[in-house]
Amino acid sequence: LIDLLEAVCAAAPECRIRLGSLEPRTVTEEFCQRASKLANLCPHFHLSMQSGSDTVLARMKRKYDTTRYYESIELLRKYFPGCALTTDMIVAFPGETEEEYAESLAFIQKCAFSEMHIFPYSRRPGTPADKMPGQHPNAVKSERSRRAIAIAEEMTARYRASLIGTVQQVLFEEPSDGYFTGHAPNYVRVYAKGENLHNEVRCVRITGVHNDGVLGEIVES
């Protein structure tokens, strides 16, 4: 993957390159060292997780545990300070106990993700999980989703607030409610006053949290 990234970033130096879902074991010291030298690679990494409990991960047949996962988190933050780390989490997987669920909640807080997608487990006929004992009723799925989403929203708010005072290079996309909006390299949505900014990249000083992102002021014309 890192060979491909280097080739793509070199071939399209004016384009922002953003990775999609990363398998945690892909993230090694060498991967991060080489990736950190790519000026147009966005500091936003979606690192597949699914659960923060080792026993649940084992039942899911994942090929990593929380120790290896957190190693990837630390490596990415070492080489990309302030980067955005996002993930997916499945709650109420068959057989997930309250203790295992609590482990997951503690783990996501340790990781301090900038954003998360929380999904209740959904049965799919023909899959091994469909035949597992311990299928949870919808009420449990909804309750566990709600608790996890509340924590995820708190982490997102903290990450956005941490950007206040920083200057971000924003790729503007479209007008919205009196502002022009776009995305910073970390994939946080930025709102700023301006006109005719479509497809323009501008430096924006972040001044506050706003709607589903942050508010800023353009600091260069």
Long-range contacts (C-beta under 8 A, 24 or more apart in sequence): 1-26, 1-31, 2-30, 2-31, 2-34, 2-35, 5-34, 5-35, 5-38, 5-41, 6-34, 6-38, 9-38, 9-39, 9-40, 9-41, 12-40, 13-39, 13-40, 14-40, 15-40, 16-40, 16-42, 16-171, 16-185, 17-41, 17-42, 18-42, 18-44, 18-187, 19-44, 19-45, 19-46, 20-46, 21-46, 21-47, 21-48, 21-88, 22-46, 22-47, 22-48, 22-72, 23-48, 23-64, 24-48, 24-49, 24-64, 24-68, 24-69, 24-72, 25-63, 25-64, 25-68, 25-72, 27-71, 27-72, 27-75, 27-76, 28-75, 29-75, 31-75, 32-75, 32-76, 32-78, 32-79, 32-80, 33-79, 35-79, 35-80, 36-79, 36-80, 42-185, 42-186, 42-187, 43-80, 43-82, 43-83, 43-84, 43-185, 43-186, 44-83, 44-84, 44-86, 44-185, 44-186, 44-187, 45-76, 45-80, 45-83, 45-84, 45-85, 45-86, 46-86, 46-87, 46-88, 47-72, 47-73, 47-76, 47-85, 47-86, 47-87, 48-87, 48-88, 49-87, 49-88, 49-89, 49-108, 49-111, 50-88, 50-89, 50-90, 51-89, 51-90, 51-93, 51-96, 51-100, 51-104, 52-89, 52-103, 52-104, 52-105, 52-106, 52-107, 52-108, 52-111, 53-96, 53-100, 53-101, 53-103, 53-104, 53-107, 54-103, 55-100, 56-93, 56-95, 56-96, 56-100, 56-104, 59-93, 59-94, 59-95, 59-132, 60-90, 60-93, 60-129, 61-128, 66-107, 69-111, 70-107, 70-110, 70-111, 73-111, 82-162, 82-166, 82-186, 83-186, 84-114, 84-115, 84-159, 84-186, 84-187, 84-188, 85-111, 85-112, 85-113, 85-114, 86-113, 86-114, 86-115, 86-116, 86-117, 86-187, 87-111, 87-113, 87-116, 87-117, 88-116, 88-117, 88-118, 88-119, 89-116, 89-117, 89-118, 89-119, 89-148, 89-152, 90-119, 90-120, 90-121, 91-118, 91-119, 91-120, 91-121, 91-141, 91-144, 91-145, 91-148, 92-120, 92-121, 92-136, 92-140, 92-141, 92-144, 92-145, 93-121, 93-129, 94-121, 94-129, 94-132, 94-133, 94-134, 94-135, 94-136, 95-132, 95-133, 95-134, 96-121, 96-134, 96-136, 101-144, 104-148, 105-147, 105-148, 105-151, 108-148, 108-151, 108-152, 108-155, 109-151, 109-155, 112-155, 112-158, 112-159, 113-152, 113-155, 113-156, 113-159, 114-155, 114-156, 114-159, 114-160, 114-186, 114-188, 115-152, 115-155, 115-156, 115-159, 116-148, 116-152, 116-155, 116-156, 118-145, 118-148, 118-149, 118-152, 119-145, 120-144, 120-145, 157-209, 159-188, 160-188, 160-209, 160-213, 160-214, 161-209, 163-188, 163-206, 163-214, 164-206, 164-207, 164-208, 164-209, 164-214, 165-205, 165-206, 166-205, 166-206, 167-203, 167-204, 167-205, 167-206, 167-219, 168-203, 168-204, 168-206, 168-216, 169-201, 169-202, 169-203, 169-204, 170-201, 170-202, 170-203, 170-204, 170-216, 171-199, 171-200, 171-201, 172-197, 172-198, 172-199, 172-200, 172-201, 172-202, 173-198, 173-199, 174-198, 179-215, 181-213, 188-213, 188-214, 189-213, 189-214, 190-214, 190-215, 190-216, 191-215, 191-216, 192-216, 192-217, 192-218, 193-217, 193-218, 194-218
